[in-house]
Amino acid sequence: MGEMISSYDGTKLYLNKEVGKDCKAVAVIVHGLCEHQGRYDYFAGLFHNAGIGTYRFDHRGHGRSEGERTYYEDFNELLDDTNVVVDMAIAENPDLPVFLIGHSMGGFTVALYGAKYPDKKLRGLVTSGALTVDNGKLITGVPKDLDPHTQLPNELGAGVCSVQEVVDWYGKDPYNTKTFTTGLCYAICDGLTWFEDSIQTFKYPVLMLHGEKDGLVSVQDTYDFFKNAPSADKQMKIYGGLFHEIFNEYCKDEVISDVINWILGRC
């Protein structure tokens, strides 16, 4: 069941915590731009079947969490909100390995988290379609001279997935947002610049996943991330023909199984 928790600055975040009695591991799941934790119900269900508990939360300004809709003053808000949930997962499961998983903007968050918090007791990180460079100019292409509270239309829908039902429901989902702010874009741009300078501190075991036909976040982002991350244990898998949301694609069971097997191999 969901609950509201206080983040580092008092902002209330919506948290969905599902941890069974005999879990082998716990994963914190970080969602992407304009979406919410509820879009990972199927993903989390397969994790639970495999004995992995999950913590999912809505980013501030997203879903059922507080905050100006899709607005960030600073990219660190993403990292530090995530850190509150990571700390909770570690504290509440002291005997279990804890993993951190992020998709798209959540992948951006997880990648930067690994560089900012290199000493957290995390067993490994997983990124999916992660925005780590923005080779595709999805965010960095936004004009820089706009008011940061300007709302831009969310036109991501058609590109999220090759499965039409997923695209259709994406537009109808009441917890998805129809717009995002330029302030969010500017914060992410600052974060990308910071990450370029800080990636040498990224040492976690990491699994990087990406759809080859991703038209939102270029697959080149993951190639660059893989090349530049100094982790001793790093793996990359590119799925031919898949669009952005690889966890919702027609072969989603295979993709999610790859994540589960990677996690269980590190427990």
Secondary structure, DSSP 8 states (H G I E B T S, - for coil): -EEEEE-TTS-EEEEEEE--TT-SEEEEEE--TT--GGGGHHHHHHHHHTTEEEEEE--TTSTTS-SSTT--S-THHHHHHHHHHHHHHHHH-TTS-EEEEEETHHHHHHHHHHHH-TTS--SEEEEES--SS-TT-TTTTS-TTS-TT-EEE---GGGS-S-HHHHHHHHH-TTS-SEEEHHHHHHHHHHHHHHHHHGGG--S-EEEEEETT-SSS-HHHHHHHHHH---SSEEEEEETT--S-TTTSTTHHHHHHHHHHHHHTT-
